[in-house]
Amino acid sequence: MTTFSVSSQKHTDKVSSEAEEIHAAQNESYSAFQFYYQLIYMSAVAAAGLSRNQVFDLGAKLNCVVAPYFADVQTLVSSLHYDYPRACRVVGGRCKETDVASFLLRLSDALEAGESLPGFLTHEAGVQRNVYVNEYERNLDSMRKWTDAYASLIVSMALIVIINLVSTMIYDMGNTLMMLFVGTACLFSAGGAWVVTRSTPRERLALCEGPGSEEQQRIRQMGTIALPIALVGSLILGLIHAGWGWVMIFTALVTAVPGLLAWQSESRRIRKEKEFSAFMRSLGSMASSTGTTVSEALTRMDLNSFPTLAPDVLRLSSRLKARIAPQVCWNHLVQETGSQLINYGVRVFVDAVILGGDPKETSTLCSQFISQTTMLREKRAAISSSFSGLAIIMHAILAVLLLLILNIVLSFRSLVSSYMDENLSADMISSINIPLMSFDGSQLALVSTLTIGMTLFLVFVDAGALIGTDGGFKPKALAYYAVVAALTGICFFVIPPMIQSVMLQAIA
């Protein structure tokens, strides 16, 4: 029997706390991917030749949202002395998820008919893989349509504010109506961002169990430091009346560093996931063909094919050589990669091989599971990247338009007012019926506040929509914010003096 090392012939204790893992899994909602992972795991351990009781027991302890149903089956069998077909039928009848309920009822019939449990689980895992792929691609279609709709929605909402501004030059709408228009625009913009986020596939990309890699921990710490600094700095700049341009540029510079590091970390994680699929196939084939342990197979592999993953694999090999428990070594690998997908693949491979499974068959199963998932995520990344480019460009254009119209209105009012004061008498000024000229300082301040507020609001809305469609490492939101905030800050610096210069040249 080929295992990780000569001294590891039995299933060792899990390194990470099962209670913490189950708690993390319960915070997730049911998805076809979670059920697919559950079936992949159970089919892998069942193929190792375990008894029915052991397969259900391991499935019940898995850190997955579907695991509690198998825990219920195990409880009925161990505590109430049900047989497995009857227990599966009872739990399936009470299950809320249709796919899981249907599976448990079919499993009940299969067990009652004497069908092989490994064969049944392998077949069902293949069926669930198709269900997961189809559901994911439907979500991608929905995501693609809603991202296109979001761009149109943001333009429409910005037009509402622009019309509001232009209308003040020809008609006094009143403060209430102006605030209603801008409030409606903000509400629908935020709603559009929320819908876009909800339309994306729900999945965890970065590791959600344990602290993650040192790089991810460092980035999270930098993010928690950068946010208070950005907030306090913004308040100070506001108190000294530095202007919104300085506020935007300052917050962009503060958040850009952790955001950029998060972006680079996410790129490395994605490359590691792509390489890990091929690594698993090579490792399983090497161990089976040479008849050695997995630890020995690691030392014989050429890691040049896995440049991003190679440092992590070398550390894994060194730990296994030191006779450290295999699960401890592989758990460290998972933490160092910071990938939830690699965590799933490692759990399946390590548990199945330690329990006696064939390394080649198990690694092939894990490799298919990981490669299928990474290919689907590449499709999501293609949609997300195109939307990111479009949303950033649209944000810059809308910021220019909003600030352009606002400064035209304010400059026009200021220039006309100064010209009339110098060249016309008080009676002639009062006879001129221009609604904009009747605005007092508070009304002009309201118009300016509403327009600038909408511009700043779009910074946060667009950044939220971008990270929602991306779905990756959450500190990447700081990078998206830094980009849109920097563009907005540049607009605050460039637009007002440019409009003043144009207006002065026009009058001259």
C-alpha positions in Angstrom: 0.0 0.0 0.0 1.4 3.3 -1.1 1.0 6.1 1.4 2.8 9.3 2.3 5.5 7.8 4.4 6.4 4.5 6.0 5.5 5.7 9.4 2.0 6.9 8.4 -0.2 3.9 7.9 -3.2 5.1 9.7 -5.5 8.1 9.6 -4.0 10.8 11.8 -5.9 13.6 13.6 -6.9 16.6 11.5 -4.7 19.6 12.1 -7.3 22.3 11.8 -10.1 22.2 14.2 -13.2 20.5 12.8 -15.4 22.8 14.8 -13.9 25.8 13.1 -14.1 24.3 9.7 -17.8 23.3 10.1 -18.5 26.8 11.5 -16.9 28.3 8.4 -18.9 26.1 6.1 -22.2 26.9 7.8 -21.6 30.5 7.0 -21.9 29.7 3.4 -25.1 29.1 1.5 -25.8 25.9 -0.4 -24.5 25.7 -3.9 -24.0 23.1 -6.6 -20.3 23.4 -6.1 -20.5 22.5 -2.4 -22.5 19.4 -3.2 -20.1 18.5 -6.0 -17.2 18.7 -3.6 -19.1 16.6 -1.0 -19.6 13.8 -3.5 -16.1 14.0 -4.9 -14.8 13.6 -1.3 -17.1 10.7 -0.4 -16.4 8.9 -3.7 -12.6 9.2 -3.2 -12.7 7.8 0.4 -15.2 5.1 -0.6 -12.8 4.0 -3.4 -10.2 3.4 -0.7 -12.2 0.3 0.4 -13.7 1.8 3.6 -16.9 0.4 5.1 -20.2 2.1 4.6 -20.1 3.4 8.2 -16.7 5.0 7.7 -17.7 6.7 4.5 -20.7 8.3 6.0 -18.8 9.2 9.1 -16.1 11.0 7.1 -18.7 12.7 4.9 -20.5 13.9 8.0 -17.3 15.6 9.4 -16.4 17.3 6.1 -16.3 21.1 6.2 -19.2 21.5 3.8 -22.7 22.9 4.0 -24.1 19.5 2.8 -22.3 17.5 5.5 -25.0 18.0 8.2 -27.4 15.9 6.2 -24.9 13.0 6.3 -24.4 13.7 9.9 -28.2 13.2 10.4 -28.0 9.9 8.6 -25.2 8.8 10.8 -27.0 9.8 13.9 -30.1 7.8 12.9 -28.0 4.8 12.2 -25.8 4.9 15.3 -28.3 6.2 17.9 -31.7 5.0 16.7 -30.4 1.8 15.0 -31.9 2.6 11.6 -30.4 0.9 8.6 -28.7 3.1 6.0 -31.4 2.9 3.3 -34.1 3.9 5.7 -32.0 6.6 7.3 -31.3 8.1 3.9 -34.9 8.0 3.0 -35.9 9.8 6.2 -33.3 12.5 5.9 -34.0 13.0 2.2 -37.7 13.5 2.9 -36.9 16.4 5.2 -34.1 17.9 3.2 -34.7 21.5 1.9 -32.3 21.4 -1.0 -33.9 19.6 -3.9 -30.7 18.1 -5.3 -29.6 16.7 -2.0 -33.0 15.3 -1.3 -33.1 13.6 -4.7 -29.6 12.2 -4.1 -30.4 10.8 -0.7 -33.6 9.1 -2.0 -31.6 7.5 -4.9 -28.9 6.5 -2.5 -31.5 4.8 -0.3 -32.8 2.8 -3.3 -29.2 1.9 -4.4 -28.2 0.7 -1.0 -31.3 -1.3 -0.6 -30.7 -2.9 -4.0 -27.2 -3.8 -3.0 -25.4 -1.5 -5.4 -21.7 -0.8 -4.8 -21.4 2.4 -2.8 -18.1 3.6 -4.5 -19.6 3.0 -8.0 -22.8 4.9 -7.1 -20.9 7.8 -5.5 -18.6 8.1 -8.5 -21.5 8.2 -10.9 -23.4 10.7 -8.8 -20.3 12.9 -8.6 -20.1 13.0 -12.4 -23.8 13.9 -12.6 -23.4 16.7 -10.0 -20.3 18.0 -11.9 -22.6 18.6 -15.0 -25.2 20.3 -12.7 -22.5 22.5 -11.3 -21.0 23.4 -14.7 -24.5 24.2 -16.1 -25.5 26.3 -13.1 -22.2 28.2 -13.2 -22.5 29.0 -16.9 -26.1 30.2 -16.4 -24.8 32.5 -13.6 -22.1 33.8 -16.0 -24.7 34.6 -18.6 -26.7 36.5 -16.0 -23.6 38.3 -14.9 -22.7 39.3 -18.4 -26.2 40.8 -19.0 -26.3 42.6 -15.7 -22.9 44.1 -16.1 -24.0 45.5 -19.5 -27.2 46.8 -17.8 -25.2 48.4 -15.0 -23.2 50.6 -17.4 -26.5 51.8 -18.9 -28.0 52.4 -15.5 -25.1 54.5 -14.2 -25.3 56.6 -17.3 -29.0 57.1 -16.9 -28.6 58.1 -13.3 -25.8 60.6 -14.1 -28.1 62.1 -16.8 -30.7 62.7 -14.1 -28.2 64.8 -12.2 -27.1 66.6 -15.3 -30.6 67.4 -16.3 -31.2 68.6 -12.7 -28.2 71.0 -13.1 -29.2 72.3 -16.5 -32.8 72.8 -15.3 -31.6 75.2 -12.6 -30.6 77.7 -15.4 -34.1 77.9 -16.8 -36.4 77.0 -14.0 -36.4 77.1 -10.2 -37.4 73.5 -9.3 -37.0 74.0 -5.5 -34.7 72.3 -3.1 -37.0 69.4 -2.4 -37.3 68.3 -6.0 -33.5 68.6 -6.6 -32.8 66.5 -3.6 -35.4 64.0 -4.7 -33.8 63.6 -8.1 -30.3 63.1 -6.8 -31.6 60.7 -4.0 -33.3 58.6 -6.7 -30.2 58.5 -8.8 -28.1 57.4 -5.8 -30.7 54.7 -4.8 -30.9 53.2 -8.2 -27.1 53.3 -8.7 -26.6 51.4 -5.4 -29.4 49.0 -6.4 -27.7 48.3 -9.7 -24.4 47.5 -8.0 -26.2 45.2 -5.6 -28.0 43.3 -8.4 -24.7 42.9 -10.3 -23.0 41.5 -7.2 -25.9 39.1 -6.6 -25.9 37.9 -10.2 -22.3 36.6 -10.0 -21.5 33.0 -9.0 -21.3 32.6 -5.3 -18.0 31.1 -4.4 -15.0 31.5 -2.0 -11.7 31.9 -3.9 -9.3 32.9 -1.1 -8.8 30.6 1.8 -11.6 30.9 4.4 -10.2 28.4 6.9 -7.2 29.5 8.9 -5.1 32.7 8.5 -4.1 32.0 4.9 -0.6 32.7 3.5 1.8 35.2 5.2 1.3 37.4 2.2 -2.5 37.4 2.6 -2.1 38.1 6.4 0.2 41.0 5.7 -2.1 42.5 3.1 -5.1 42.2 5.5 -3.1 44.0 8.2 -2.1 46.7 5.8 -5.7 47.1 4.7 -6.9 47.5 8.3 -4.2 50.2 8.8 -4.9 51.9 5.5 -8.6 52.4 6.1 -8.3 54.4 9.4 -5.5 56.4 7.9 -7.6 57.3 4.8 -10.5 58.2 7.0 -8.6 60.4 9.5 -6.6 62.0 6.7 -9.8 62.8 4.8 -11.3 64.5 7.9 -8.2 66.5 8.4 -8.1 67.6 4.8 -11.8 68.5 5.1 -11.2 70.6 8.2 -8.5 72.6 6.6 -10.7 73.0 3.4 -8.1 71.4 1.2 -10.8 70.4 -1.4 -12.2 67.2 -2.6 -9.5 66.7 -5.1 -6.8 66.4 -2.4 -9.1 64.1 -0.4 -9.6 61.7 -3.3 -5.9 61.7 -4.3 -4.8 61.1 -0.7 -7.2 58.2 -0.1 -6.2 56.7 -3.4 -2.6 56.8 -2.5 -3.2 55.3 0.9 -5.3 52.4 -0.4 -3.3 51.8 -3.5 -0.4 50.0 -1.8 -2.4 47.2 -0.1 -4.7 47.1 -3.1 -1.9 46.6 -5.5 -0.3 43.9 -3.3 -3.7 42.2 -3.0 -3.9 42.2 -6.8 -0.5 40.6 -7.2 -1.2 38.0 -4.5 -4.5 37.1 -6.2 -2.6 36.6 -9.5 -0.1 34.3 -7.9 -3.0 32.3 -6.2 -4.7 31.8 -9.6 -1.4 30.6 -11.2 -0.9 28.2 -8.3 -4.4 26.7 -8.7 -3.8 26.2 -12.4 -0.4 24.5 -11.7 -1.8 22.4 -8.9 -4.1 20.4 -11.2 -1.2 19.2 -13.3 0.9 18.8 -10.1 -1.6 16.3 -8.7 -1.7 14.2 -11.8 2.1 14.1 -12.0 2.4 13.2 -8.3 -0.2 10.4 -8.4 1.3 8.9 -11.5 4.9 9.1 -10.1 3.8 7.4 -6.9 1.9 4.6 -8.6 4.3 3.9 -11.4 7.4 3.8 -9.1 5.6 2.0 -6.3 7.0 4.4 -3.7 5.4 6.6 -1.1 4.0 10.0 -2.0 6.9 11.6 0.0 9.4 9.7 -2.1 7.6 10.6 -5.3 7.8 14.3 -4.4 11.6 14.1 -4.4 11.7 12.5 -7.8 9.5 15.0 -9.6 10.8 17.8 -11.8 9.2 21.0 -10.5 10.3 23.1 -13.4 6.8 22.7 -14.8 5.3 24.3 -11.7 7.3 27.6 -11.3 4.8 29.4 -9.1 4.0 26.3 -7.0 7.5 24.9 -6.7 8.6 26.8 -3.5 5.5 25.6 -1.7 6.1 22.0 -2.9 9.7 22.0 -1.8 8.7 23.1 1.7 6.1 20.3 1.7 8.7 17.7 0.6 11.1 18.9 3.4 8.5 18.6 6.0 7.5 15.1 4.9 11.1 14.0 4.9 11.3 15.2 8.5 8.6 12.6 9.4 6.0 15.2 10.3 2.4 14.0 10.2 1.3 14.2 6.5 -1.9 16.1 7.3 0.2 18.7 9.2 2.5 19.1 6.2 -0.3 19.4 3.6 -2.2 21.8 5.8 0.8 24.1 5.8 0.9 23.8 2.0 -2.8 24.9 1.9 -2.1 27.8 4.2 0.9 29.0 2.2 -1.0 28.9 -1.1 -4.0 30.7 0.4 -6.4 29.0 -2.0 -9.7 27.5 -1.0 -9.8 25.4 -4.1 -6.4 23.8 -3.3 -7.7 23.2 0.2 -10.6 21.2 -1.2 -8.3 19.2 -3.5 -5.8 18.5 -0.7 -8.4 17.3 1.7 -9.7 14.8 -0.8 -6.3 13.6 -1.8 -4.7 13.3 1.6 -7.7 11.7 3.3 -8.2 9.1 0.6 -4.6 8.2 0.1 -3.9 7.9 3.9 -6.9 5.6 4.2 -5.6 3.3 1.4 -6.8 4.8 -1.8 -4.7 4.5 -5.0 -2.7 7.7 -5.5 -3.1 7.7 -9.2 -6.9 7.3 -9.2 -7.3 9.8 -6.4 -5.0 12.4 -7.9 -6.8 12.1 -11.2 -10.1 12.7 -9.5 -8.7 15.7 -7.7 -7.1 17.1 -10.8 -10.3 16.9 -12.8 -12.2 18.6 -9.9 -9.6 21.5 -9.8 -9.2 21.9 -13.5 -12.9 22.0 -14.1 -13.3 24.7 -11.5 -10.4 26.8 -12.7 -11.6 26.7 -16.3 -15.0 28.0 -15.2 -13.4 30.7 -13.1 -11.3 31.8 -16.1 -14.6 32.5 -18.0 -15.7 34.6 -15.0 -12.4 36.5 -15.0 -12.8 37.3 -18.7 -16.2 38.9 -18.1 -15.1 40.6 -14.9 -12.0 42.1 -16.6 -13.9 43.5 -19.5 -16.5 45.0 -17.1 -13.8 46.5 -15.0 -12.3 48.3 -17.9 -15.7 49.6 -19.1 -16.8 50.6 -15.6 -13.6 52.5 -14.9 -13.8 54.4 -18.2 -17.5 55.1 -17.7 -16.8 56.4 -14.2 -14.1 58.8 -15.5 -16.4 60.1 -18.2 -19.3 60.6 -15.8 -17.1 62.4 -13.3 -15.9 64.7 -16.0 -19.5 65.4 -17.2 -20.9 66.0 -13.7 -18.1 68.3 -12.7 -18.1 70.0 -16.1 -21.8 70.9 -16.0 -21.6 72.0 -12.4 -18.6 74.3 -13.0 -20.2 75.7 -16.1 -23.3 76.6 -14.1 -21.4 78.1 -11.2 -19.0 80.0 -13.5 -21.8 81.3 -15.7 -23.7 82.6 -12.7 -20.6 84.2 -11.2 -19.6 85.9 -14.4 -23.1 87.2 -15.3 -23.6 88.4 -11.8 -20.3 90.4 -11.8 -21.0 91.8 -15.3 -24.5 92.9 -14.3 -23.3 94.5 -11.1 -20.8 96.6 -13.0 -22.8 97.7 -16.0 -26.5 97.6 -15.1 -28.6 99.5 -12.5 -30.5 97.8 -9.7 -33.8 98.4 -11.5 -32.6 96.7 -14.7 -31.1 93.8 -12.8 -34.4 93.1 -11.0 -36.3 93.2 -14.3 -34.2 90.4 -15.8 -35.9 87.1 -15.2 -33.1 84.5 -15.0 -34.0 81.8 -12.4 -30.3 81.1 -11.8 -29.7 84.7 -10.9 -32.4 84.6 -8.2 -30.5 81.8 -6.4 -29.0 82.8 -3.1 -25.8 81.3 -1.6 -27.6 78.4 0.2 -29.3 77.2 -3.0 -26.1 77.3 -5.0 -24.3 75.5 -2.2 -27.1 72.8 -2.3 -26.7 72.4 -6.1 -22.9 72.0 -5.6 -23.3 69.6 -2.7 -25.7 67.4 -4.5 -23.6 67.1 -7.6 -20.3 66.6 -5.8 -22.1 64.1 -3.5 -23.3 62.1 -6.5 -19.8 62.1 -8.0 -18.3 60.8 -4.7 -21.1 58.3 -4.2 -20.3 56.8 -7.6 -16.7 56.2 -6.4 -17.9 53.8 -3.8 -20.7 52.3 -5.9 -18.4 51.5 -8.8 -15.7 50.1 -6.5 -18.3 47.8 -4.9 -19.6 46.6 -8.2 -16.1 45.9 -9.5 -15.1 43.8 -6.5 -18.5 42.1 -6.6 -18.0 40.9 -10.1 -14.4 40.0 -9.5 -15.2 37.9 -6.4 -11.6 37.4 -5.4 -9.4 38.4 -2.5 -11.5 41.1 -0.7 -8.6 43.6 -0.2 -8.6 43.9 -4.0 -11.5 46.3 -3.4 -8.9 48.8 -2.2 -7.2 48.7 -5.6 -10.5 49.3 -7.4 -11.3 52.2 -5.1 -7.8 53.7 -5.6 -8.2 53.7 -9.4 -11.7 55.4 -9.4 -10.8 57.7 -6.6 -7.6 58.9 -8.3 -9.5 59.5 -11.6 -12.2 61.5 -9.6 -9.5 63.5 -7.8 -7.8 64.4 -11.1 -11.2 65.6 -12.4 -11.6 67.9 -9.3 -8.2 69.4 -10.1 -8.5 69.8 -13.8 -12.2 70.7 -14.5 -12.7 73.9 -12.4 -9.7 75.9 -13.7 -10.3 74.7 -17.2 -13.9 76.0 -17.2 -12.9 79.3 -15.6 -10.3 79.7 -18.3 -12.7 78.9 -21.1 -15.4 81.3 -19.7 -12.9 84.1 -19.3 -11.7 83.7 -22.9 -15.3 83.6 -24.2 -16.2 86.9 -22.4 -13.0 88.5 -23.5 
